[in-house]
Amino acid sequence: MRKLSLWTMTCGSLALLVSAGCKKSFNPASAGPVPTQVVESGNAGLVTVDHPEQYPTVAAGRIDAPETLDVTGSVFPDISREIPVISMANGRVVDIRARLDDHVKKGQLLFSVESPDISAAFDTYVKAAADEQLANKAYLRTKDLYAHGAVAQSALEQADDTEKDARADLAAAEQQLKIFGVDKNHPSPIVNVYAPASGVIVAQNITQAAATGVALSGTATAFTIADLRSVWILCDVYENDLPKVSPGQTAEIRLAAYPGKTLTGRVSDIGPVLDPALRTAKVRIEVANSGLLRLGMFVTATLASRSKVTHATVPSSALLHLHDREWVFQPAGPGQFRRVAVQGGAMLAGGQQEILSGLAPGQPVVKDALNLQATAEAQ
C-alpha cells in the first residue's frame, strides 16, 4: 500500500509540471523588434553583431604628406640678443631703479654707483687741462720768437711736440670721464648707469650697497638685458632621427599653456656634438616671439622634412578615443569587427583625419566607431 501511494503522488506532480509548461507557451504576436545582439569573444578587440549592416564601412583614403618628427624642447634667449649691463666705474651701489623681469627701454636709468674713480679721473682731467693751456702758451711764445729770429727751429719743434702731448693727455682725460658717464662741467662722485638697449632684465647680480665695477671684488655684470622678440628653442633629437633634420627646415611650435596656438619657427643650427649618455644632439629653432613664449617653457616642435610619405585618411567619426589611445574598427569576418590601434595625425579638410600608423590606404573601417563601441558596451 505504501509503494502504491508514492507512485500516485509522483504521477500527480508530473501532471502539474506539464500543465504549467503549457500555460507559458511562446506567443509570437507579443514579441517586439529583435534587438542587435553583440557578443564579445575571448579576444577583447573582437566584436560580433547580429546585424552588421547597421554599421557601414568606408575605405581609408590616401594623402602624401611631408614626413614629420615630433621633438620636445625648452625656450631660451637668443644669446646674440643678450646684452650685459656693467659699470665702468668701481664703487658701491647707492640706488637701484630696476629689478629682475622688468621691461626696460634704451637709455632708462638702471642704477647709480658712488665711485672713488671719479675723483681720480676728474683730478687727472683738471691737471691735463692746465698742462695743455701752459704748453699752448709756451708754443705760441716760441713761435713768435722763432719768427723774429730769437730762437732756433729746434726750440720751436720742441714746444710744438710738448703742446701736442698736452692735448693728447687732455683728450684722454676727457674720454675717461665720458666712459664713466661724468659731465666734466658738473662733476659728481655718483655715476648713473643706463640701459644700453631695450628688452627684459633676465639676470640681476647686484643689490643695494653691493660692490660693482670691472675691477672690484663685486660682480662686473650688474644686469643682463635680453631682447625677447626673437627666442631660441633648443630640442633634443636622437641620433637615429638626425637625418630627418636639416638647417632651414620649418617647425611648428605647440605650447602646453596655449593648446590652441601654433607658432612657426626655422631650424638654424644642428649641434655637432652628441650627448654621450642620451645619444641626442641639440637642434636650435629660431622663433619670432609675439609675447606668448616665456623663458624656460616646455614646447613640442613638429619638424617637416622635404621628403613625403603616404598616410591613410579616415572620417574623424571613424576614430575612437579610448584609454588614452586611438582606435578604428575593421571588418573581421561575417558579423564581426576588430578594434585596431592607430596613431592619429592632423585634422584635414572635409572632416577627414590623417592616420600616421596602424592603417593603410584602401582598408575598410567602420564609419561611426563610437556607435559600434556604445552598442558593445550596452550589451
Beta strands, then each sheet from edge to edge (+ up, - down):
strand 1: 38-40
strand 2: 46-49
strand 3: 57-59
strand 4: 61-77
strand 5: 82-86
strand 6: 91-96
strand 7: 103-104
strand 8: 109-114
strand 9: 190-194
strand 10: 199-204
strand 11: 211-212
strand 12: 221-226
strand 13: 230-238
strand 14: 250-255
strand 15: 262-274
strand 16: 280-288
strand 17: 298-315
strand 18: 320-322
strand 19: 325-333
strand 20: 336-347
strand 21: 352-357
strand 22: 364-366
sheet 1: 1+ 2- 20+ 19- 18+
sheet 2: 1+ 2- 20+ 21- 17+ 4- 13+ 16- 15+ 14-
sheet 3: 3+ 22-
sheet 4: 5+ 12- 10+ 7-
sheet 5: 9+ 8- 6+ 11-
end
